[in-house]
Structures are given as structure tokens and as C-alpha cells.
């Protein structure tokens, strides 16, 4: 199991955390085999940890018109645009698992425009990246284009809020110089899937 690589703030010891946070981290460790560095780093501030993961789960884990893989596509495309090494690596791994396609995940990480996407998925990522680059430039034509691809207003709100969430988390990870766990690099890659 990898050890967290603190850069700017020393993460707290798991046994010193509030019970609810400790239980969540240990559940993630049980499922994945390691503790993602982001969990320990965000646990430095328990109230914000709870708020972040409540919002994350509300967007990323619910039933939606977007598949879980499509929501991860947004996370990866936004993280690529922001050059967020931690989020590119961790959400790239999750996308490989959810899409069952390591080439798709790597292509989106490198340049989503070169990925083998449906026109619907391309429109979704176009909006997510536009939000990342200049949210004030998003106009009625962008929303109409998504509706033209069959996205409901709820789906469009999911795209907008998921892009915004990852813009936030990319900036936090970047400012903290957060590094991905080594385990992410080999997850869901051929014979070494995790």
C-alpha cells in the first residue's frame, strides 16, 4: 500500500480522525486496497471533508441521465484542461473501470477531441471544457446544442455542476501539490487490473 506523499500540509493520522471520517476512509481502503491521498489530505479539515464528499457523492453516485462513466469523462476532461495530475490519474483509473475501456480513458486524458466519443458525449465534454476555460462564455446556444443531443435539463445541470466540482477540486489538489497514489497507475490496465 502506498503512503501519502504530503507536500504542503501533513495529513492527520487516521486514528486521530472523527469516527465518521475514519470509517469512510477505512471503507475506501477495504474496497480499493489503499487510502487515496486526497482522503487524508482533505481530512485535515473535517467539516470541509464532509461537505466535499457529500457534494461529490450527490453528483457522482446518484441515478442520472448521465452514466457514471460519462460523469468520470467530465472529471477527466476538466482535469486535463486544468493540468491536474492527481485528478487526471485518479479519475482516469476510475474511468477505465467504469467504461471498461483503458484506451478511451487515456485518450480523454490526453485530448478528449481525439477520443472515440459519441456526438452526445463530445457535446457534453465540449460544455465541460468551455465551463473550465470561461464559464461566462457559456450561452443559450450551448444549452440548446445539448438539448439537441437529447440531454434533459437535469442532465445539463449535472454536466455543469460536475464540471464545476472538478474545477474546484483541481485547484485544491494543484495548490496542495497533491500526488496520486501509485496504485492508480495500474488500475484496470489489461492483466494488472485493480
N, C-alpha and C positions, 0 to 999 in steps of 0.2 A: 504494500500500500504506500502511495506517495505521501510525503509530508507536505504540509502547506509551506509555501515559499513567501513568507511575509516580506514585503518590500518597504512599506512606509508605516504601517501600524501592526503591532504584534497582535495576532488574533488571541482571543481568550481561550483558556483551557476548557475542553468540553465538560469536564466535571464541575466547573465553576459557573456554568450557564444556567439560566432558569430552566425548570423542568420541561416546559413545553418546547423550548428551543432544543434542548438536549435530546428529547425524544424524537423530534423531527430529524435532526442530524443523524442520530443513530439509525433511524428507519431508512434514510437515504444510504447510509453506509451498508446496511444489511442488504439492500436491493442491488446496489451498484458495486459493492466490494471496496469502496473508498469514500472518503469525505471530500466532496468538491470544495476547493479552496474558497469559492465565493460564499459558501455557507458559513465557514468560520470567520471570514473577513467581515461579513455583514452582521454576524452575531456580536461584534464589538459594540453595537448599539442595538440592544434587544427590541426596543419599540419599533425602530425602523426595519429591523429584520422581519418582525411580524407583519408590518404593513406592506413591505415589498412582496413577501411571499404570498400574502393574501391576495394582493392585486395580480401578481403573476399567475397564481392558480385560477383566479376568476377568469382571466383571459385565455390561458393556455390549456386548461384542463376541462373546460366545460364542453357540453354538446353545442355545436355551432354549425353554420353553413360552410365554414372552413374546416377542412380536416386538420388533425393535429400536425400532420406533415406540412400542410400549407402554412400553418402558423409558424412552424420551425423554419420554413423557407423565408418568411418575413424576417425572423430573427437573424438568419444567416446573411441575407442580402443587406439588411441595415448594418449589421456588424462589419461586413466587408466594406461598405461605404465609409464607415467610421474608423476603419483600420483597428478594430478592437480584437486583439489577438486572443484574449481569454474567451470572449463570446463566440468568435468565429470557430475556435477549436471545440468548445463545449457544445454549442448548438449545432455545429457541423456533425458531431458524433450523434447527437440525438436525432438529427435529420436522417442520417444514414440508417438508423434503427427504424424510425417511423416510416420512411419512404421505401425502405428495403432496397436502396439504390445508392451505393457509395459514389458512383460517377456523378449522379445528379447533385449530391451534396457538395462534392468538390468543385463542380462547375459553378454552382451558385456562389460558393465562397470565392472563387477566382473572378467570375464575371457572370452575373445572372443572365445577361443578354446572350451569352453563348451556351446556356444550358438548354437541354431538351425539355422545354416547358410547353404546356398547352397555351393557346392565346389567352385564356382566362387567367392562368397563373402569371403569365407575363404582365398582363394589365394590373394584377394585384401587386406584383413586385415593382412595377413602374410607379405606382402611387406610393408605396412604402419608401422607395428611394427618393421620390420627389419631396415627401414629408421630411426626410432626413436632410436633404440638401437645402430646401427652402419651403417650409410649411406654409408661409404666407402666399406662395405662388400657386397653391392648390386652388383650383377654380371649379365652377359648376361643370365645365366640360370634363374634368377628371372624374367627377362623381357620375355624370351621365355615361361616360365610357364604361365604368364598372357596372352600372345597371345594364348596359348593353351586352355585357358578358354574363348576365344572369345573377349578379350579386344582389342580394336584398339590402335594404338599408341597415339591418342588423349586421350583415356580413361586412358592409363597408365600415361601420363603426368598429368592428373587430379589427379590420385591417389598419385603420387609423390608430386605434389605441395600442395595438400590438407594436406597430412601428414606433409610436411614442415611448412605450415602455422600454424598448430596446435601445432607443436613443439615450434615454436616461441611464440604463444600466451600463451601456458602453462608456459613457462619460465617467461614471463612478469607477468602473474597472480600469479605465485608462489613467485617471488621476491617481488611483491607488497602485498603479503598476502591477495589477493582479495577474498572476501567471496561471495558465491552465495546468491541471494535474496531468501527468504523463499518461495515465490510463486512457484519457480521451482520444489520444492519437491512434490507438489501435482498435478502438471500439468499432464493431460492425464492419470490419475490413476482411473479407474473404475468410480464410481459416482461423484468423485471430479475433473473430467477432467476440464482443463482450456483452 
